[in-house]
Amino acid sequence: MADEFEELLEKWSPQDQQLILIGDYMDRGYANQKVLEKIWELQSQYSVITLRGNHEEMLLNFLRSPSNYFNHFVMNGAVETLSQLTDLPEQLITKANSRKLTRQLKRCYPRLEDWLMNLPYYVEFGEFIIVHAGIDLSLDDWHQTSDYDFLWLRDHFHHAINQTGKQIIFGHTPTMVLNQNYYNSDVWRKDGKWGIDGGAVFGGQLHALEISQSAVIDIHSVRVQEGN
């Protein structure tokens, strides 16, 4: 959602604020290539932290083992991404040879695989844990959460009691689901947890939290622009 992303970035002050992105930079959106290239541009200019989301993991798996992961990736919205990154028509993507597709993708973006492989699963900032999907709150030490759960957790995290002593910012699950209202894509807050995936690709919003070491200072949101 490149235009909405650009608009949201206008709220960010690069000179005195750390930008942390929490994953899912691709799939289902209308400008996946543009979003990725914008993130790489920001990384070259600033110390931007880009966390790994489940969609980045699916792309990495596909690049490493195309025949095993192609169908799973496509079922989760990869057609737009693969079409935009390889310049192939969308109708040809699902019929393409998966190995040839990965070779073409690597030729077009030789840095992509290494970049994906080095994306961290979470970051701690002051009194906050920032992660793509969630953490395993049943563990004595949440740091022991599996890599899979950092990227894919939903109900097991949403409904568990937060005893970490920290606030947790996460995405992954659209807030329309968390709010139990298709028309309510506002930020979700409960038990020290902040859900900020506003389901932009489904017509909702793109959210960002402005935080200090200990508190949420402001919420910035951009609604999906008509025609996108």
Salt bridges, closest charged atoms under 4 A:
ASP3 OD1 - LYS34 NZ 3.89
GLU6 OE1 - LYS38 NZ 3.75
ASP24 OD2 - HIS132 NE2 3.41
ASP27 OD2 - HIS55 ND1 2.56
GLU41 OE2 - LYS38 NZ 3.51
GLU57 OE1 - ARG52 NH1 2.76
GLU113 OE1 - LYS106 NZ 3.51
GLU124 OE2 - HIS143 NE2 2.92
GLU124 OE1 - LYS166 NZ 2.93
ASP136 OD1 - HIS156 NE2 3.36
ASP141 OD1 - HIS143 ND1 2.64
ASP155 OD1 - HIS158 ND1 3.84
GLU210 OE1 - HIS220 NE2 2.84
